[in-house]
């Protein structure tokens, strides 16, 4: 609905070719919906994004957590490369639902700017920058032996404040000093997994 009400934002997203991961049609808790209501909300969200952005979303990530039916309904709806309704791993993995193979790209909350809202969270850009760069450095070291993935969740209303956005500038500068790091969209991760690890 937010995209429907903000055509200039829709135009910018479309022009930039950004990754479209559907968050649902309304700002509601899917785990409180009946199966029929949730099925309708998923269909409505996909239809709206397809109409307003020119293509359907590649991924799904439920706001406030999924219901026990969400993943099955997302698979049933079809058209999604992946969902991110999981916090249980650091690398993508496959599941089988109703004999269909489905990709899960886990999400992470620790490396997310949502902590700026919490009393016990990041108090300023330095804490956020240090936490993200420490995470990058450790995974970079581990990545010499096995691949690693780091999600960095950003919201314009949170990280977009002048005293916080400087953290992103510093993080980008740090990443540029390292070799063999792939900064990518979730749909690119999904495409890579399908190409190299689909069995």
MDTraj code that builds the backbone (N, CA, C; nanometers):
import mdtraj as md
import numpy as np

residues = "UNK UNK UNK UNK UNK UNK UNK UNK UNK UNK UNK UNK UNK UNK UNK UNK UNK UNK UNK UNK UNK UNK UNK UNK UNK UNK UNK UNK UNK UNK UNK UNK UNK UNK UNK UNK UNK UNK UNK UNK UNK UNK UNK UNK UNK UNK UNK UNK UNK UNK UNK UNK UNK UNK UNK UNK UNK UNK UNK UNK UNK UNK UNK UNK UNK UNK UNK UNK UNK UNK UNK UNK UNK UNK UNK UNK UNK UNK UNK UNK UNK UNK UNK UNK UNK UNK UNK UNK UNK UNK UNK UNK UNK UNK UNK UNK UNK UNK UNK UNK UNK UNK UNK UNK UNK UNK UNK UNK UNK UNK UNK UNK UNK UNK UNK UNK UNK UNK UNK UNK UNK UNK UNK UNK UNK UNK UNK UNK UNK UNK UNK UNK UNK UNK UNK UNK UNK UNK UNK UNK UNK UNK UNK UNK UNK UNK UNK UNK UNK UNK UNK UNK UNK UNK UNK UNK UNK UNK UNK UNK UNK UNK UNK UNK UNK UNK UNK UNK UNK UNK UNK UNK UNK UNK UNK UNK UNK UNK UNK UNK UNK UNK UNK UNK UNK UNK UNK UNK UNK UNK UNK UNK UNK UNK UNK UNK UNK UNK UNK".split()
xyz = np.array([
    [0.0823, -0.1199, 0.0000],
    [0.0000, 0.0000, 0.0000],
    [0.0869, 0.1265, 0.0000],
    [0.2004, 0.1194, 0.0699],
    [0.2907, 0.2347, 0.0728],
    [0.3398, 0.2688, -0.0672],
    [0.3693, 0.1672, -0.1482],
    [0.4140, 0.1904, -0.2857],
    [0.3012, 0.2512, -0.3682],
    [0.1791, 0.2045, -0.3473],
    [0.0645, 0.2605, -0.4191],
    [0.0485, 0.4095, -0.3890],
    [0.0743, 0.4473, -0.2651],
    [0.0544, 0.5864, -0.2211],
    [0.1750, 0.6760, -0.2489],
    [0.2858, 0.6186, -0.2925],
    [0.4080, 0.6957, -0.3173],
    [0.4629, 0.6648, -0.4560],
    [0.3969, 0.7161, -0.5603],
    [0.4423, 0.6852, -0.6968],
    [0.5848, 0.7310, -0.7252],
    [0.6303, 0.8387, -0.6606],
    [0.7680, 0.8832, -0.6851],
    [0.8677, 0.7820, -0.6290],
    [0.8363, 0.7240, -0.5133],
    [0.9230, 0.6191, -0.4572],
    [0.9207, 0.4954, -0.5469],
    [0.8025, 0.4592, -0.5953],
    [0.7914, 0.3446, -0.6862],
    [0.8751, 0.3671, -0.8110],
    [0.8704, 0.4886, -0.8649],
    [0.9476, 0.5199, -0.9854],
    [1.0976, 0.5108, -0.9585],
    [1.1403, 0.5566, -0.8416],
    [1.2830, 0.5511, -0.8063],
    [1.3299, 0.4075, -0.7890],
    [1.2496, 0.3244, -0.7234],
    [1.2832, 0.1828, -0.7038],
    [1.2936, 0.1122, -0.8386],
    [1.1973, 0.1406, -0.9239],
    [1.1946, 0.0790, -1.0567],
    [1.3158, 0.1223, -1.1392],
    [1.3459, 0.2519, -1.1366],
    [1.4575, 0.3043, -1.2151],
    [1.5916, 0.2508, -1.1667],
    [1.6048, 0.2308, -1.0347],
    [1.7313, 0.1847, -0.9775],
    [1.7496, 0.0337, -0.9902],
    [1.6428, -0.0382, -1.0269],
    [1.6526, -0.1839, -1.0378],
    [1.6772, -0.2512, -0.9050],
    [1.6176, -0.1966, -0.7987],
    [1.6400, -0.2505, -0.6650],
    [1.5738, -0.3865, -0.6460],
    [1.6270, -0.4616, -0.5538],
    [1.5719, -0.5914, -0.5150],
    [1.4361, -0.5680, -0.4508],
    [1.3344, -0.6369, -0.4997],
    [1.2003, -0.6215, -0.4434],
    [1.1682, -0.7454, -0.3604],
    [1.1741, -0.7287, -0.2300],
    [1.1387, -0.8364, -0.1373],
    [1.0091, -0.7953, -0.0684],
    [0.9036, -0.8671, -0.0953],
    [0.7711, -0.8293, -0.0469],
    [0.7617, -0.8435, 0.1046],
    [0.7106, -0.7382, 0.1670],
    [0.6982, -0.7308, 0.3133],
    [0.5526, -0.7469, 0.3567],
    [0.4642, -0.7724, 0.2595],
    [0.3216, -0.7804, 0.2882],
    [0.2500, -0.6576, 0.2359],
    [0.1186, -0.6663, 0.2235],
    [0.0417, -0.5553, 0.1687],
    [0.0208, -0.4438, 0.2711],
    [-0.0071, -0.4814, 0.3945],
    [-0.0311, -0.3835, 0.5008],
    [0.0677, -0.4073, 0.6146],
    [0.0793, -0.3106, 0.7021],
    [0.1689, -0.3155, 0.8179],
    [0.0982, -0.3947, 0.9281],
    [0.0818, -0.5251, 0.9058],
    [0.0053, -0.6095, 0.9976],
    [0.0863, -0.7332, 1.0360],
    [0.0399, -0.7996, 1.1402],
    [0.1058, -0.9210, 1.1882],
    [0.0444, -1.0421, 1.1193],
    [0.1186, -1.1055, 1.0317],
    [0.0656, -1.2192, 0.9566],
    [0.0308, -1.3370, 1.0474],
    [0.1016, -1.3509, 1.1581],
    [0.0738, -1.4645, 1.2458],
    [-0.0618, -1.4530, 1.3148],
    [-0.1272, -1.3377, 1.3039],
    [-0.2611, -1.3205, 1.3614],
    [-0.3718, -1.3455, 1.2591],
    [-0.3349, -1.3680, 1.1336],
    [-0.4327, -1.3858, 1.0271],
    [-0.4774, -1.5309, 1.0163],
    [-0.5995, -1.5502, 0.9682],
    [-0.6420, -1.6847, 0.9320],
    [-0.5688, -1.7236, 0.8042],
    [-0.5701, -1.8504, 0.7713],
    [-0.5033, -1.8955, 0.6492],
    [-0.5609, -1.8262, 0.5265],
    [-0.6928, -1.8139, 0.5221],
    [-0.7579, -1.7503, 0.4069],
    [-0.7210, -1.6022, 0.3983],
    [-0.7178, -1.5341, 0.5115],
    [-0.6798, -1.3925, 0.5130],
    [-0.5365, -1.3735, 0.4675],
    [-0.4485, -1.4611, 0.5149],
    [-0.3079, -1.4485, 0.4783],
    [-0.2873, -1.4768, 0.3301],
    [-0.3545, -1.5766, 0.2778],
    [-0.3447, -1.6082, 0.1354],
    [-0.3864, -1.4863, 0.0525],
    [-0.4938, -1.4212, 0.0949],
    [-0.5432, -1.3030, 0.0234],
    [-0.4453, -1.1869, 0.0346],
    [-0.3837, -1.1680, 0.1515],
    [-0.2872, -1.0602, 0.1716],
    [-0.1623, -1.0801, 0.0852],
    [-0.1162, -1.2025, 0.0745],
    [0.0005, -1.2326, -0.0097],
    [-0.0312, -1.2017, -0.1554],
    [-0.1466, -1.2478, -0.2023],
    [-0.1858, -1.2241, -0.3410],
    [-0.2017, -1.0751, -0.3692],
    [-0.2620, -1.0029, -0.2761],
    [-0.2830, -0.8594, -0.2936],
    [-0.1502, -0.7838, -0.2972],
    [-0.0569, -0.8229, -0.2102],
    [0.0742, -0.7577, -0.2065],
    [0.1497, -0.7792, -0.3371],
    [0.1499, -0.9015, -0.3858],
    [0.2206, -0.9331, -0.5109],
    [0.1580, -0.8582, -0.6277],
    [0.0256, -0.8570, -0.6333],
    [-0.0434, -0.7872, -0.7427],
    [-0.0120, -0.6381, -0.7408],
    [-0.0102, -0.5795, -0.6232],
    [0.0177, -0.4366, -0.6101],
    [0.1595, -0.4016, -0.6532],
    [0.2574, -0.4786, -0.6057],
    [0.3963, -0.4520, -0.6428],
    [0.4187, -0.4733, -0.7919],
    [0.3587, -0.5767, -0.8468],
    [0.3728, -0.6044, -0.9903],
    [0.3174, -0.4886, -1.0728],
    [0.2024, -0.4381, -1.0330],
    [0.1394, -0.3264, -1.1048],
    [0.2218, -0.1987, -1.0926],
    [0.2707, -0.1699, -0.9729],
    [0.3342, -0.0413, -0.9470],
    [0.4849, -0.0378, -0.9730],
    [0.5480, -0.1553, -0.9768],
    [0.6924, -0.1591, -0.9996],
    [0.7298, -0.2274, -1.1310],
    [0.6310, -0.2805, -1.1989],
    [0.6563, -0.3374, -1.3309],
    [0.7026, -0.4811, -1.3317],
    [0.7226, -0.5390, -1.2132],
    [0.7588, -0.6806, -1.2058],
    [0.7217, -0.7333, -1.0670],
    [0.6992, -0.8632, -1.0569],
    [0.6645, -0.9188, -0.9259],
    [0.7857, -0.9230, -0.8335],
    [0.7625, -0.9287, -0.7035],
    [0.8746, -0.9390, -0.6095],
    [0.9448, -1.0735, -0.6233],
    [1.0761, -1.0720, -0.6052],
    [1.1554, -1.1951, -0.6135],
    [1.1548, -1.2710, -0.4813],
    [1.1385, -1.1976, -0.3717],
    [1.1460, -1.2603, -0.2405],
    [1.0327, -1.2199, -0.1500],
    [1.0255, -1.2882, -0.0375],
    [0.9231, -1.2609, 0.0639],
    [0.9892, -1.2553, 0.2007],
    [0.9520, -1.1553, 0.2787],
    [0.9970, -1.1452, 0.4173],
    [0.8859, -1.0820, 0.4992],
    [0.8263, -1.1603, 0.5858],
    [0.7101, -1.1193, 0.6633],
    [0.7472, -1.0185, 0.7718],
    [0.6713, -0.9126, 0.7833],
    [0.6926, -0.8191, 0.8938],
    [0.6382, -0.8812, 1.0220],
    [0.7107, -0.8661, 1.1315],
    [0.6700, -0.9177, 1.2635],
    [0.6681, -1.0695, 1.2720],
    [0.7218, -1.1379, 1.1763],
    [0.7280, -1.2832, 1.1858],
    [0.6132, -1.3513, 1.1139],
    [0.6406, -1.4672, 1.0575],
    [0.5403, -1.5402, 0.9800],
    [0.4449, -1.6176, 1.0686],
    [0.3371, -1.6638, 1.0066],
    [0.2477, -1.7576, 1.0733],
    [0.2973, -1.8994, 1.0446],
    [0.2299, -1.9962, 1.0998],
    [0.2669, -2.1356, 1.0708],
    [0.2346, -2.1719, 0.9256],
    [0.1565, -2.0877, 0.8580],
    [0.1167, -2.1153, 0.7195],
    [0.1953, -2.0369, 0.6152],
    [0.2690, -1.9332, 0.6581],
    [0.3260, -1.8368, 0.5630],
    [0.4101, -1.9020, 0.4544],
    [0.5071, -1.9814, 0.4926],
    [0.5976, -2.0384, 0.3915],
    [0.5211, -2.1253, 0.2922],
    [0.4307, -2.2068, 0.3421],
    [0.3514, -2.2914, 0.2529],
    [0.2679, -2.2063, 0.1570],
    [0.2103, -2.0967, 0.2069],
    [0.1289, -2.0095, 0.1228],
    [0.2133, -1.9342, 0.0204],
    [0.3337, -1.8951, 0.0590],
    [0.4251, -1.8284, -0.0341],
    [0.4626, -1.9244, -0.1465],
    [0.4933, -2.0482, -0.1109],
    [0.5272, -2.1493, -0.2120],
    [0.4055, -2.1776, -0.2996],
    [0.2900, -2.1888, -0.2356],
    [0.1662, -2.2142, -0.3092],
    [0.1372, -2.1013, -0.4084],
    [0.1604, -1.9785, -0.3665],
    [0.1363, -1.8649, -0.4559],
    [0.2286, -1.8718, -0.5766],
    [0.3544, -1.9075, -0.5527],
    [0.4509, -1.9231, -0.6610],
    [0.5140, -1.7914, -0.7029],
    [0.6216, -1.8030, -0.7802],
    [0.6869, -1.6860, -0.8349],
    [0.7984, -1.6283, -0.7498],
    [0.8155, -1.6781, -0.6290],
    [0.9206, -1.6265, -0.5415],
    [1.0473, -1.7102, -0.5564],
    [1.1619, -1.6431, -0.5673],
    [1.2895, -1.7142, -0.5679],
    [1.3245, -1.7650, -0.4289],
    [1.2802, -1.6938, -0.3253],
    [1.3202, -1.7254, -0.1881],
    [1.2247, -1.6599, -0.0890],
    [1.2382, -1.7010, 0.0357],
    [1.1826, -1.6219, 0.1458],
    [1.2919, -1.6052, 0.2501],
    [1.2741, -1.5029, 0.3327],
    [1.3722, -1.4740, 0.4382],
    [1.3088, -1.4810, 0.5764],
    [1.2047, -1.5593, 0.5899],
    [1.1359, -1.5740, 0.7181],
    [1.2078, -1.6745, 0.8074],
    [1.3338, -1.6469, 0.8328],
    [1.4141, -1.7365, 0.9148],
    [1.5309, -1.6592, 0.9741],
    [1.5640, -1.6920, 1.0970],
    [1.6790, -1.6307, 1.1656],
    [1.7743, -1.7394, 1.2161],
    [1.7635, -1.8600, 1.1591],
    [1.8287, -1.9770, 1.2187],
    [1.9625, -2.0157, 1.1568],
    [2.0133, -1.9359, 1.0641],
    [2.1390, -1.9743, 1.0003],
    [2.2024, -1.8494, 0.9410],
    [2.3236, -1.8638, 0.8898],
    [2.3915, -1.7527, 0.8245],
    [2.4010, -1.7706, 0.6740],
    [2.3809, -1.8920, 0.6254],
    [2.3873, -1.9185, 0.4815],
    [2.2520, -1.9679, 0.4313],
    [2.2206, -1.9428, 0.3046],
    [2.0962, -1.9947, 0.2471],
    [2.0908, -2.1476, 0.2536],
    [1.9702, -2.1997, 0.2532],
    [1.9519, -2.3445, 0.2530],
    [1.8192, -2.3789, 0.1854],
    [1.8088, -2.5067, 0.1461],
    [1.6897, -2.5554, 0.0768],
    [1.5981, -2.6286, 0.1737],
    [1.4687, -2.6141, 0.1528],
    [1.3707, -2.6956, 0.2237],
    [1.2775, -2.7566, 0.1189],
    [1.2047, -2.8585, 0.1608],
    [1.1039, -2.9173, 0.0727],
    [0.9680, -2.9028, 0.1378],
    [0.8744, -2.8483, 0.0622],
    [0.7356, -2.8348, 0.1062],
    [0.6475, -2.8857, -0.0060],
    [0.5627, -2.9810, 0.0247],
    [0.4727, -3.0378, -0.0760],
    [0.5485, -3.0794, -0.2027],
    [0.6642, -3.1433, -0.1809],
    [0.7489, -3.1950, -0.2879],
    [0.8135, -3.0861, -0.3737],
    [0.8050, -2.9609, -0.3291],
    [0.8694, -2.8507, -0.4003],
    [0.9915, -2.8059, -0.3232],
    [1.0997, -2.7808, -0.3950],
    [1.2223, -2.7322, -0.3337],
    [1.2146, -2.5801, -0.3262],
    [1.2465, -2.5280, -0.2104],
    [1.2303, -2.3840, -0.1867],
    [1.3543, -2.3318, -0.1145],
    [1.4013, -2.2120, -0.1564],
    [1.5205, -2.1527, -0.0988],
    [1.4852, -2.0575, 0.0150],
    [1.5572, -2.0721, 0.1253],
    [1.5452, -1.9809, 0.2391],
    [1.6772, -1.9049, 0.2512],
    [1.6705, -1.7732, 0.2466],
    [1.7873, -1.6884, 0.2716],
    [1.7637, -1.6232, 0.4071],
    [1.8266, -1.6739, 0.5120],
    [1.7989, -1.6231, 0.6468],
    [1.8278, -1.4740, 0.6608],
    [1.7558, -1.4145, 0.7524],
    [1.7720, -1.2731, 0.7845],
    [1.8460, -1.2638, 0.9170],
    [1.8953, -1.1450, 0.9493],
    [1.9658, -1.1258, 1.0763],
    [1.9186, -0.9957, 1.1407],
    [1.9023, -0.9979, 1.2694],
    [1.8596, -0.8776, 1.3407],
    [1.9734, -0.8091, 1.4160],
    [2.0797, -0.8810, 1.4447],
    [2.1884, -0.8178, 1.5206],
    [2.2594, -0.7110, 1.4385],
    [2.2702, -0.7318, 1.3068],
    [2.3386, -0.6366, 1.2190],
    [2.2353, -0.5499, 1.1459],
    [2.1427, -0.4975, 1.2216],
    [2.0275, -0.4261, 1.1686],
    [2.0157, -0.2908, 1.2378],
    [1.9866, -0.1866, 1.1607],
    [1.9756, -0.0537, 1.2207],
    [1.8530, -0.0357, 1.3094],
    [1.7688, -0.1378, 1.3178],
    [1.6526, -0.1315, 1.4070],
    [1.6956, -0.1111, 1.5521],
    [1.8196, -0.1462, 1.5827],
    [1.8698, -0.1311, 1.7191],
    [1.8864, 0.0151, 1.7603],
    [1.8811, 0.1053, 1.6655],
    [1.8828, 0.2474, 1.7022],
    [1.7553, 0.2863, 1.7769],
    [1.6480, 0.2091, 1.7574],
    [1.5206, 0.2390, 1.8239],
    [1.5154, 0.1853, 1.9660],
    [1.6030, 0.0906, 1.9984],
    [1.5955, 0.0222, 2.1266],
    [1.6834, 0.0899, 2.2306],
    [1.6343, 0.0948, 2.3540],
    [1.7108, 0.1587, 2.4624],
    [1.8464, 0.0918, 2.4819],
    [1.8515, -0.0393, 2.4582],
    [1.9766, -0.1137, 2.4771],
    [2.0553, -0.1284, 2.3471],
    [2.0135, -0.0572, 2.2432],
    [2.0742, -0.0737, 2.1116],
    [2.1882, 0.0223, 2.0845],
    [2.2169, 0.0439, 1.9540],
    [2.3248, 0.1322, 1.9139],
    [2.2919, 0.2760, 1.9537],
    [2.3879, 0.3433, 2.0171],
    [2.3629, 0.4802, 2.0597],
    [2.4091, 0.5819, 1.9557],
    [2.4935, 0.5396, 1.8641],
    [2.5421, 0.6317, 1.7623],
    [2.6094, 0.5584, 1.6487],
    [2.6578, 0.6339, 1.5520],
    [2.7156, 0.5745, 1.4321],
    [2.8404, 0.4909, 1.4619],
    [2.9186, 0.5317, 1.5617],
    [3.0425, 0.4591, 1.5913],
    [3.0140, 0.3161, 1.6360],
    [2.9158, 0.2987, 1.7232],
    [2.8819, 0.1627, 1.7685],
    [2.8355, 0.0758, 1.6521],
    [2.7501, 0.1319, 1.5660],
    [2.6997, 0.0562, 1.4521],
    [2.8143, 0.0207, 1.3569],
    [2.8955, 0.1197, 1.3232],
    [3.0096, 0.0978, 1.2344],
    [3.1025, -0.0095, 1.2904],
    [3.1385, 0.0007, 1.4181],
    [3.2313, -0.0963, 1.4786],
    [3.1718, -0.2362, 1.4794],
    [3.0446, -0.2487, 1.5115],
    [2.9818, -0.3813, 1.5163],
    [2.9801, -0.4459, 1.3776],
    [2.9379, -0.3694, 1.2770],
    [2.9323, -0.4234, 1.1410],
    [3.0721, -0.4576, 1.0901],
    [3.1676, -0.3694, 1.1113],
    [3.3040, -0.3956, 1.0614],
    [3.3700, -0.5103, 1.1367],
    [3.3439, -0.5233, 1.2671],
    [3.3947, -0.6395, 1.3405],
    [3.3350, -0.7681, 1.2829],
    [3.2073, -0.7637, 1.2509],
    [3.1418, -0.8813, 1.1912],
    [3.2028, -0.9141, 1.0560],
    [3.2221, -0.8119, 0.9740],
    [3.2835, -0.8320, 0.8418],
    [3.4227, -0.8928, 0.8566],
    [3.5009, -0.8381, 0.9465],
    [3.6389, -0.8858, 0.9630],
    [3.6435, -1.0313, 1.0083],
    [3.5559, -1.0682, 1.1004],
    [3.5569, -1.2063, 1.1495],
    [3.5110, -1.3030, 1.0403],
    [3.4040, -1.2667, 0.9701],
    [3.3554, -1.3526, 0.8624],
    [3.4551, -1.3587, 0.7466],
    [3.5255, -1.2503, 0.7235],
    [3.6284, -1.2479, 0.6200],
    [3.7378, -1.3488, 0.6520],
    [3.7762, -1.3533, 0.7792],
    [3.8781, -1.4495, 0.8233],
    [3.8256, -1.5927, 0.8084],
    [3.7033, -1.6177, 0.8524],
    [3.6451, -1.7509, 0.8378],
    [3.6226, -1.7864, 0.6910],
    [3.5948, -1.6839, 0.6102],
    [3.5657, -1.7056, 0.4691],
    [3.6829, -1.7555, 0.3874],
    [3.8019, -1.7540, 0.4445],
    [3.9173, -1.8110, 0.3748],
    [3.8994, -1.9607, 0.3547],
    [3.8168, -2.0241, 0.4390],
    [3.7960, -2.1686, 0.4348],
    [3.6568, -2.2076, 0.3863],
    [3.5552, -2.1277, 0.4224],
    [3.4173, -2.1569, 0.3826],
    [3.3461, -2.0246, 0.3545],
    [3.2511, -2.0263, 0.2613],
    [3.1806, -1.9008, 0.2303],
    [3.0976, -1.8519, 0.3490],
    [3.0810, -1.7211, 0.3559],
    [3.0050, -1.6589, 0.4642],
    [2.9110, -1.5542, 0.4064],
    [2.8083, -1.5214, 0.4826],
    [2.7101, -1.4224, 0.4405],
    [2.6783, -1.3321, 0.5583],
    [2.6727, -1.2017, 0.5335],
    [2.6334, -1.1061, 0.6367],
    [2.5195, -1.0212, 0.5843],
    [2.4073, -1.0245, 0.6539],
    [2.2947, -0.9360, 0.6248],
    [2.3145, -0.8061, 0.7005],
    [2.2939, -0.6948, 0.6338],
    [2.2938, -0.5655, 0.7017],
    [2.1593, -0.5008, 0.6714],
    [2.0725, -0.4969, 0.7708],
    [1.9379, -0.4418, 0.7539],
    [1.9385, -0.2913, 0.7750],
    [1.8898, -0.2191, 0.6736],
    [1.8886, -0.0725, 0.6798],
    [1.7500, -0.0185, 0.6464],
    [1.7094, 0.0834, 0.7186],
    [1.5811, 0.1498, 0.6970],
    [1.6066, 0.3001, 0.6837],
    [1.5621, 0.3643, 0.5755],
    [1.5888, 0.5075, 0.5574],
    [1.5491, 0.5933, 0.6773],
    [1.4386, 0.5582, 0.7435],
    [1.3927, 0.6391, 0.8570],
    [1.4832, 0.6250, 0.9789],
    [1.5672, 0.5207, 0.9817],
    [1.6567, 0.4985, 1.0956],
    [1.7998, 0.5377, 1.0607],
    [1.8594, 0.4693, 0.9656],
    [1.9997, 0.4969, 0.9316],
    [2.0133, 0.6293, 0.8572],
    [1.9028, 0.6797, 0.8022],
    [1.9072, 0.8007, 0.7216],
    [1.9262, 0.9307, 0.7971],
    [1.9381, 0.9239, 0.9280],
    [1.9623, 1.0448, 1.0064],
    [2.1082, 1.0880, 0.9910],
    [2.1350, 1.2197, 0.9912],
    [2.2719, 1.2683, 0.9659],
    [2.3772, 1.2090, 1.0589],
    [2.3428, 1.1889, 1.1848],
    [2.4408, 1.1354, 1.2789],
    [2.4614, 0.9859, 1.2692],
    [2.3828, 0.9191, 1.1844],
    [2.3932, 0.7738, 1.1684],
    [2.4470, 0.7332, 1.0319],
    [2.4126, 0.8086, 0.9292],
    [2.4487, 0.7685, 0.7929],
    [2.5995, 0.7648, 0.7723],
    [2.6725, 0.8393, 0.8540],
    [2.8190, 0.8366, 0.8418],
    [2.8740, 0.6962, 0.8664],
    [2.8003, 0.6155, 0.9435],
    [2.8432, 0.4771, 0.9667],
    [2.8484, 0.3999, 0.8355],
    [2.7503, 0.4218, 0.7485],
    [2.7469, 0.3517, 0.6196],
    [2.8644, 0.3947, 0.5327],
    [2.8956, 0.5226, 0.5344],
    [3.0119, 0.5697, 0.4584],
    [3.1390, 0.4985, 0.5046],
    [3.1553, 0.4852, 0.6355],
    [3.2749, 0.4196, 0.6900],
    [3.2753, 0.2704, 0.6584],
    [3.1594, 0.2066, 0.6657],
    [3.1495, 0.0636, 0.6348],
    [3.1864, 0.0381, 0.4892],
    [3.1355, 0.1212, 0.3979],
    [3.1674, 0.1056, 0.2556],
    [3.3163, 0.1242, 0.2313],
    [3.3753, 0.2243, 0.2943],
    [3.5199, 0.2461, 0.2799],
    [3.5985, 0.1247, 0.3294],
    [3.5538, 0.0672, 0.4397],
    [3.6226, -0.0507, 0.4933],
    [3.6106, -0.1695, 0.3974],
    [3.4912, -0.1931, 0.3458],
    [3.4708, -0.3039, 0.2523],
    [3.5614, -0.2902, 0.1307],
    [3.5806, -0.1685, 0.0847],
    [3.6633, -0.1446, -0.0347],
    [3.8104, -0.1760, -0.0119],
    [3.8501, -0.1892, 0.1136],
    [3.9907, -0.2248, 0.1415],
    [4.0134, -0.3756, 0.1367],
    [3.9060, -0.4526, 0.1264],
    [3.9160, -0.5986, 0.1313],
    [3.8952, -0.6590, -0.0070],
    [3.9595, -0.7717, -0.0321],
    [3.9441, -0.8425, -0.1587],
    [3.8400, -0.9530, -0.1449],
    [3.7814, -0.9901, -0.2572],
    [3.6907, -1.1047, -0.2640],
    [3.5702, -1.0899, -0.1720],
    [3.5111, -0.9719, -0.1702],
    [3.3833, -0.9503, -0.1009],
    [3.2807, -0.9132, -0.2069],
    [3.1668, -0.9771, -0.2000],
    [3.0590, -0.9529, -0.2953],
    [2.9476, -0.8785, -0.2229],
    [2.9273, -0.7522, -0.2557],
    [2.8159, -0.6745, -0.2022],
    [2.7029, -0.6890, -0.3024],
    [2.5935, -0.7498, -0.2604],
    [2.4905, -0.7852, -0.3576],
    [2.3512, -0.7785, -0.2978],
    [2.2542, -0.7937, -0.3866],
    [2.1140, -0.7971, -0.3471],
    [2.0748, -0.9409, -0.3147],
    [1.9658, -0.9559, -0.2414],
    [1.9204, -1.0896, -0.2033],
    [1.8797, -1.1721, -0.3259],
    [1.8239, -1.1079, -0.4261],
    [1.7868, -1.1835, -0.5460],
    [1.9108, -1.2351, -0.6176],
    [2.0238, -1.1644, -0.6059],
    [2.1489, -1.2124, -0.6645],
    [2.2023, -1.3323, -0.5866],
    [2.1859, -1.3302, -0.4552],
    [2.2238, -1.4459, -0.3735],
    [2.1396, -1.5663, -0.4147],
    [2.0090, -1.5435, -0.4286],
    [1.9190, -1.6527, -0.4681],
    [1.9581, -1.7091, -0.6040],
    [1.9841, -1.6212, -0.7002],
    [2.0221, -1.6676, -0.8341],
    [2.1516, -1.7489, -0.8294],
    [2.2470, -1.7034, -0.7481],
    [2.3734, -1.7757, -0.7318],
    [2.3487, -1.9146, -0.6730],
    [2.2603, -1.9227, -0.5741],
    [2.2324, -2.0514, -0.5097],
    [2.1635, -2.1466, -0.6068],
    [2.0678, -2.0953, -0.6840],
    [2.0021, -2.1807, -0.7822],
    [2.1010, -2.2312, -0.8869],
    [2.1899, -2.1440, -0.9295],
    [2.2857, -2.1807, -1.0339],
    [2.3879, -2.2806, -0.9847],
    [2.4341, -2.2684, -0.8607],
    [2.5469, -2.3482, -0.8133],
    [2.5122, -2.4585, -0.7137],
    [2.3989, -2.4504, -0.6478],
    [2.3710, -2.5451, -0.5397],
    [2.2347, -2.6119, -0.5495],
    [2.1677, -2.5977, -0.6620],
    [2.0375, -2.6628, -0.6788],
    [2.0602, -2.8063, -0.7249],
    [2.0145, -2.9002, -0.6447],
    [2.0369, -3.0420, -0.6785],
    [1.9049, -3.1144, -0.6925],
])
top = md.Topology()
chain = top.add_chain()
for i, resn in enumerate(residues, 1):
    res = top.add_residue(resn, chain, resSeq=i)
    for name in ("N", "CA", "C"):
        top.add_atom(name, md.element.get_by_symbol(name[0]), res)
traj = md.Trajectory(xyz[None], top)
